[in-house]
Amino acid sequence: MRVVALFVLIANLLFAAFSTENSYEVERHILKSLDLPVDFVHTERFHRFAKKYDIYKKIHLFDPKDTQTYFIPDLVRIINAQNVPDVFLYMAMAESRFAAHARSNKSAVGIWQFLPQTAKRFGLRIDRYVDERRDPYKSTNAAIRYLKYLHKMFGKWYLAALAYNAGQGTVLKAIKRAGTDDVFVLLDEKKKYLPKESRLYLYKIVMLALMANDSDYLLSRDLGYIMTRGEDYDIMPVEVRGGEYLGNIARAIKVRYSYLKELNPQLRRGITPPDTPRYTVYIPRLKFFDFKEHYKPAPFKSVIAHKVQKGESLYVLARRYGVSAKTIMRYNSLHSATIRVGQKLLIPVRGHKRVRSAKRGKKQIYHVKKGDTLYAIAKKFGVDPKKLKVWNDKKDDILKIGERIVVLQ
């Protein structure tokens, strides 16, 4: 039978201090699962690193009310269901502290700190609509696929971990230079076969794994509670239509839009990708009945991209596309109605026609001449001066000679 996993220990809430024998079993499990020798934790280097134990305890504290911790029990289940060491949960802890919005100075993003090229290679979508590196479920599955690929290449899990951190090319070169894949040789401080961060990486993972099995840490940092809390915090996936606005779902299930957006950090604009028929979003499990009972897709057939041209205002676009200005603002996370030339907006449309026909709303451009007033221009074209101001996004009646004024008739 497989050695008792770390997460089973946590799940059973074994917060009492481990006996010497139990501590040894946990330590042995961690090392064996990473293909590390037993004496890895008995080296002078590890003991020097272990002196930072209390510092790491302070850094890696978790707030149970933070939505990013809601996913941790599911990450445990995903990892345990795959043929990879369960200790790899602590890679995510080491990489990002489970923060979906974490970003490195090398543009690595998400819980698993994927670089764009690697993320796409292992099935994650990154574009103007989504960044699935921030999707806790999809990125975890992608990380597992990547680790299995690296393990197949190197044959040992500690080498797969090093390659995950430093890159497979860097590890291959290090092994070639060292003439061996022995962990103590590769991590040699003087030879520096690997970058400093990578030389510390395995120590960090092992340290965090041991720390997470410290009963005092589990109690003081609420990690044990986070790992085992009930369904009140359970998150579940549901499918909605492409181009769906999260606010529409939030109203249906009676939760705050900001809260639902926190549960879906992969959606860059708060809408599902409009170029796909269906897309998965995450909602609280306790809200699933409300979703089934009250959720109705927004009445839009598609979402198009529009580049703002000179003379266009939000209200001009709203009239042209047959939607409200407020809807356009929601779909683009705009806090005001001000838009600028060249700005790219996502605009939901109800039917297959992208714009209203010219007969229904003819657009004319008038160039302001000396002596013109807003009222005089409105009278000239037979339109309401107030509408003229709205169409041109004007806050006052001041005009400049040569200014372009949009008139809709």
C-alpha positions in Angstrom: 0.0 0.0 0.0 1.2 3.5 -0.8 2.8 5.4 2.0 0.3 7.6 3.8 0.1 10.8 1.9 0.7 14.2 3.4 -2.8 15.4 2.5 -4.5 12.4 4.1 -2.7 13.4 7.3 -4.0 16.9 6.9 -7.5 15.8 5.9 -7.7 13.7 9.0 -6.8 16.8 11.1 -3.8 15.2 12.8 -2.9 18.4 14.5 -1.4 16.8 17.6 2.4 16.9 17.6 3.8 14.0 15.6 5.8 11.4 17.5 9.4 10.9 16.4 8.3 7.9 14.4 5.5 9.7 12.6 7.8 12.7 11.9 10.3 10.3 10.4 7.6 8.7 8.2 6.4 12.1 6.9 10.0 13.1 6.2 10.7 9.8 4.4 7.5 10.2 2.3 8.5 13.7 1.2 12.0 12.6 0.1 11.0 9.3 -1.4 8.2 10.9 -3.5 10.8 13.4 -5.0 13.4 10.6 -5.5 15.7 12.4 -3.1 18.1 10.5 -0.9 17.3 10.2 2.8 20.3 12.2 3.9 19.0 15.3 1.8 17.6 16.8 5.0 20.6 16.0 7.1 23.1 18.1 5.1 24.7 21.2 6.4 23.1 23.1 3.5 19.6 22.0 4.5 20.2 22.8 8.2 21.3 26.4 7.2 18.1 26.7 5.1 16.0 25.3 8.0 17.1 28.2 10.2 14.7 30.3 8.0 11.8 28.1 9.2 10.2 30.8 11.4 10.6 33.4 8.6 8.8 31.1 6.1 6.0 30.6 8.7 5.4 34.3 8.7 5.5 34.7 4.9 3.3 31.7 4.2 0.2 32.6 6.2 -3.2 32.3 4.7 -6.5 34.2 5.2 -9.4 31.8 5.1 -11.6 34.6 3.8 -9.4 35.1 0.8 -11.1 33.6 -2.3 -7.8 32.2 -3.6 -7.7 29.8 -0.7 -11.1 28.4 -1.7 -9.4 26.4 -4.5 -6.8 24.7 -2.3 -8.8 21.5 -1.4 -9.6 21.0 -5.0 -6.0 21.4 -6.0 -5.2 18.6 -3.5 -7.8 16.4 -5.0 -6.6 17.0 -8.6 -2.9 16.3 -7.7 -3.9 13.1 -5.7 -5.9 11.8 -8.6 -2.8 12.0 -10.9 0.3 9.9 -10.9 2.5 12.6 -9.6 3.9 13.2 -6.1 1.4 14.9 -3.8 4.3 17.0 -2.5 4.0 19.0 -5.7 1.2 21.0 -4.1 4.0 22.8 -2.3 5.5 23.8 -5.6 2.5 26.1 -6.1 3.0 27.3 -2.5 6.6 28.0 -3.3 5.9 29.6 -6.7 3.0 31.9 -5.9 1.5 31.2 -2.4 -1.5 30.0 -4.4 -2.2 33.5 -5.7 -3.9 33.4 -9.1 -2.8 37.0 -10.0 0.9 36.4 -9.1 3.3 37.7 -11.8 7.1 37.4 -11.9 9.5 39.9 -13.5 9.9 37.3 -16.3 6.1 37.4 -17.2 5.3 34.1 -15.5 1.7 34.3 -14.3 -0.7 32.4 -12.0 -0.5 29.8 -9.3 2.0 27.7 -11.2 3.9 30.6 -12.7 3.6 29.6 -16.4 5.5 31.5 -19.1 3.2 32.2 -22.1 5.0 29.8 -24.5 4.9 26.9 -22.0 1.3 27.6 -21.0 0.1 27.5 -24.6 2.1 24.3 -25.3 0.3 22.5 -22.5 -3.2 23.6 -23.5 -3.8 27.0 -21.8 -5.4 29.8 -23.7 -4.0 33.3 -23.4 -5.5 36.2 -25.4 -7.4 39.4 -25.0 -10.4 37.6 -23.4 -8.8 35.1 -21.0 -5.5 34.1 -19.4 -6.0 30.5 -18.3 -2.7 30.6 -16.4 -4.9 32.2 -13.7 -7.5 29.5 -13.8 -6.7 27.3 -10.7 -8.2 24.1 -12.2 -6.9 24.4 -15.8 -3.5 25.6 -14.8 -3.1 22.8 -12.2 -3.9 20.2 -14.8 -1.5 21.8 -17.3 1.2 21.9 -14.6 0.7 18.2 -14.0 1.0 17.4 -17.7 4.2 19.5 -17.8 5.7 17.7 -14.8 4.8 14.3 -16.3 6.5 15.3 -19.5 9.6 16.5 -17.6 9.7 13.3 -15.5 9.5 11.2 -18.7 12.5 13.2 -20.0 14.7 13.1 -16.9 13.5 9.9 -15.1 13.5 11.5 -11.6 11.0 13.8 -9.9 13.5 16.1 -8.4 15.0 16.7 -11.8 11.5 17.4 -13.2 11.0 20.0 -10.4 14.3 21.6 -11.2 13.5 21.7 -14.9 10.1 23.2 -14.1 11.8 26.0 -12.3 14.9 26.6 -14.4 13.9 25.2 -17.8 14.7 21.8 -19.2 17.5 23.2 -21.3 19.2 24.6 -18.3 19.0 21.3 -16.4 20.3 19.3 -19.4 23.3 21.6 -19.6 23.9 21.4 -15.9 23.9 17.6 -16.0 26.2 17.6 -19.0 28.7 20.0 -17.3 28.5 18.1 -14.0 28.8 14.7 -15.6 26.0 13.4 -13.4 22.4 14.0 -12.3 23.3 13.4 -8.6 21.3 16.0 -6.6 24.2 17.0 -4.3 26.5 17.7 -7.3 23.9 19.7 -9.2 23.2 21.8 -6.1 26.8 22.4 -5.4 27.2 26.1 -4.2 30.8 26.5 -5.5 30.3 24.8 -8.9 27.1 26.7 -9.6 25.8 24.3 -12.3 22.3 25.8 -11.8 21.1 29.3 -11.1 20.9 30.3 -7.4 17.1 30.3 -7.3 17.1 26.7 -8.7 19.7 25.5 -6.3 17.4 26.6 -3.4 14.2 25.4 -5.1 14.2 21.8 -3.8 15.1 22.9 -0.3 12.2 25.3 -0.4 9.7 22.6 -1.5 10.9 20.2 1.1 10.8 22.9 3.8 7.3 23.9 2.9 6.1 20.3 2.9 7.5 19.7 6.3 6.2 23.1 7.6 2.7 22.2 6.4 2.8 19.1 8.6 3.8 21.1 11.7 0.8 21.0 14.0 1.5 24.5 15.4 1.6 25.9 11.9 -1.6 24.2 10.8 -3.4 25.7 13.8 -1.9 29.2 13.9 -2.1 29.8 10.1 -5.6 28.1 9.5 -4.0 25.9 6.8 -5.6 22.8 8.3 -9.0 24.5 8.3 -8.5 25.7 4.7 -7.7 22.2 3.6 -10.7 20.6 5.2 -13.5 23.2 5.4 -16.9 22.2 4.3 -19.1 22.9 1.2 -19.8 26.5 2.2 -16.6 27.4 0.4 -16.7 24.7 -2.3 -16.4 26.0 -5.9 -17.9 24.2 -8.9 -17.7 24.7 -12.6 -20.7 25.5 -14.8 -21.0 26.0 -18.5 -22.3 29.3 -20.0 -22.5 30.7 -23.5 -19.5 32.4 -25.1 -19.7 36.2 -24.8 -21.6 36.0 -21.5 -21.2 38.8 -19.0 -20.3 37.7 -15.4 -22.6 40.4 -14.1 -25.6 38.6 -15.6 -24.6 35.4 -13.8 -23.9 37.2 -10.6 -27.5 38.8 -10.6 -29.0 35.4 -11.3 -27.3 33.6 -8.4 -27.5 36.6 -6.1 -23.8 37.3 -5.4 -21.7 40.4 -5.9 -20.1 40.8 -9.3 -16.8 41.6 -7.7 -16.9 38.3 -5.8 -17.8 36.3 -8.9 -14.9 38.0 -10.7 -12.5 37.0 -8.0 -13.6 33.3 -8.5 -12.9 33.7 -12.2 -9.5 35.5 -12.4 -8.9 33.9 -15.8 -11.5 36.2 -17.4 -9.7 39.4 -18.3 -12.8 41.5 -19.1 -15.4 39.9 -17.0 -16.9 38.1 -20.1 -16.5 34.6 -21.5 -14.7 34.4 -24.8 -17.2 35.3 -27.5 -15.5 33.1 -30.1 -16.5 29.9 -28.4 -20.0 28.3 -28.1 -19.6 27.4 -24.4 -17.1 28.3 -21.7 -16.6 27.1 -18.1 -17.0 29.6 -15.2 -16.8 28.9 -11.5 -19.6 29.6 -8.9 -20.1 28.7 -5.2 -21.5 25.2 -5.0 -24.3 26.5 -2.7 -25.4 28.7 -5.5 -25.9 25.9 -8.1 -29.7 25.7 -7.5 -30.0 29.4 -8.1 -28.0 29.0 -11.3 -30.2 26.2 -12.6 -33.4 28.0 -11.6 -32.7 31.7 -12.5 -29.8 32.0 -14.9 -30.8 33.0 -18.4 -28.2 33.8 -21.0 -27.9 37.5 -21.9 -29.9 38.4 -25.0 -26.8 38.9 -27.2 -25.9 36.7 -30.1 -22.2 37.7 -30.3 -19.6 40.2 -29.2 -17.6 42.2 -31.8 -14.5 44.3 -31.5 -14.7 48.0 -32.5 -11.8 50.4 -32.8 -12.9 53.9 -31.9 -12.7 56.4 -34.7 -12.4 60.2 -34.6 -15.7 61.8 -33.9 -17.2 58.7 -32.2 -18.6 58.8 -28.6 -19.9 56.0 -26.4 -23.4 57.1 -27.1 -22.9 57.2 -30.9 -21.7 53.6 -30.7 -24.5 52.6 -28.5 -27.0 54.0 -31.0 -25.2 52.4 -33.9 -25.0 48.9 -32.5 -28.4 49.0 -30.8 -27.3 48.5 -27.2 -27.2 50.8 -24.2 -24.1 52.8 -23.3 -24.2 51.2 -19.9 -23.9 47.7 -21.4 -20.8 48.8 -23.4 -19.3 50.2 -20.3 -19.9 46.9 -18.4 -18.4 44.8 -21.1 -15.3 46.9 -21.2 -15.0 47.7 -17.4 -15.3 51.4 -18.1 -15.8 53.6 -15.1 -16.8 56.6 -17.2 -18.3 57.3 -20.6 -15.1 58.8 -21.9 -13.4 56.9 -24.8 -10.5 57.8 -26.9 -9.6 57.5 -30.6 -7.9 54.1 -31.3 -9.3 52.4 -28.2 -10.6 48.9 -28.8 -14.0 48.1 -27.3 -16.0 44.9 -27.1 -19.6 45.5 -28.1 -22.3 42.9 -27.7 -24.9 42.7 -30.5 -28.3 41.1 -30.5 -28.4 39.8 -34.0 -26.2 38.9 -36.9 -26.1 42.5 -38.2 -23.3 44.4 -36.7 -24.7 47.9 -37.1 -27.9 49.6 -37.7 -28.7 50.4 -41.3 -27.8 53.9 -42.5 -31.5 54.6 -43.2 -32.3 54.3 -39.6 -29.4 56.4 -38.3 -27.5 58.4 -40.9 -24.2 59.8 -39.6 -23.0 63.2 -40.8 -19.8 65.1 -39.9 -20.0 68.9 -39.6 -16.9 71.0 -39.3 -17.3 73.9 -36.9 -17.0 77.4 -38.6 -16.4 80.8 -37.1 -19.5 82.0 -35.3 -21.1 78.5 -34.9 -22.7 77.6 -31.7 -23.9 74.2 -30.5 -27.5 75.4 -30.6 -27.2 76.8 -34.1 -25.7 73.5 -35.4 -28.5 71.6 -33.8 -31.1 73.9 -35.4 -29.4 73.6 -38.8 -29.8 69.8 -38.8 -33.1 69.8 -36.9 -31.9 67.8 -33.9 -32.0 68.3 -30.1 -29.0 70.3 -28.8 -28.9 68.0 -25.8 -28.6 64.9 -28.1 -25.9 66.7 -30.1 -23.9 67.0 -26.9 -24.4 63.4 -26.0 -23.4 62.1 -29.5 -20.2 64.0 -29.2 -19.5 63.3 -25.6 -19.3 67.0 -24.8 -19.4 68.2 -21.2 -20.0 71.9 -22.2 -21.1 74.1 -25.1 -17.6 75.3 -26.1 -16.7 74.7 -29.8 -13.4 75.1 -31.6 -13.1 76.2 -35.3 -12.5 73.1 -37.4 -13.8 70.7 -34.7 -15.7 67.7 -36.1 -19.3 67.4 -34.8 -21.1 64.1 -35.3 -24.8 64.4 -36.3 -27.2 61.5 -36.3 -30.4 61.8 -38.2 
